[in-house]
């Protein structure tokens, strides 16, 4: 089964630039950021798989 949504978290000691680079790589793979939040300083992004027919 193909995932439609997933959470993408910033690693504990990861720089913001590295996190952004990883997030951009996921977007290039067909995911798009839907929402963003934080939990005790940890960035969490909700990703949705784009429908490509």
C-alpha positions in Angstrom: 0.0 0.0 0.0 1.3 3.4 -0.9 1.4 6.0 1.8 -0.6 9.2 1.2 0.6 11.2 4.2 3.7 11.0 6.5 5.4 13.1 9.1 8.9 14.4 8.4 10.9 15.5 11.5 14.0 17.5 12.0 16.8 15.4 13.7 18.0 16.3 17.1 21.3 18.0 16.2 20.6 18.7 12.6 21.1 22.3 11.3 18.1 24.1 9.7 19.9 24.1 6.4 20.4 20.3 6.3 16.8 19.9 7.3 15.6 22.1 4.5 17.8 20.2 2.0 16.4 16.9 3.2 12.8 18.3 2.9 13.5 19.6 -0.6 14.8 16.1 -1.6 11.5 14.6 -0.4 9.6 17.2 -2.4 11.5 16.3 -5.5 10.4 12.6 -4.9 6.8 13.6 -5.2 5.9 14.7 -1.7 4.6 18.2 -0.8 4.5 20.0 2.5 0.9 20.4 3.8 1.5 21.7 7.3 4.3 22.5 9.7 4.4 22.5 13.5 6.9 22.1 16.3 7.1 20.0 19.4 9.5 21.1 22.1 11.6 22.8 19.4 11.5 19.9 17.0 10.2 20.9 13.6 7.6 18.5 12.2 6.2 18.7 8.6 3.2 16.9 7.3 3.9 15.6 3.8 1.3 14.5 1.3 2.1 12.4 -1.7 1.2 14.3 -4.9 -1.1 12.5 -7.3 0.7 12.1 -10.6 -1.5 10.5 -13.2 
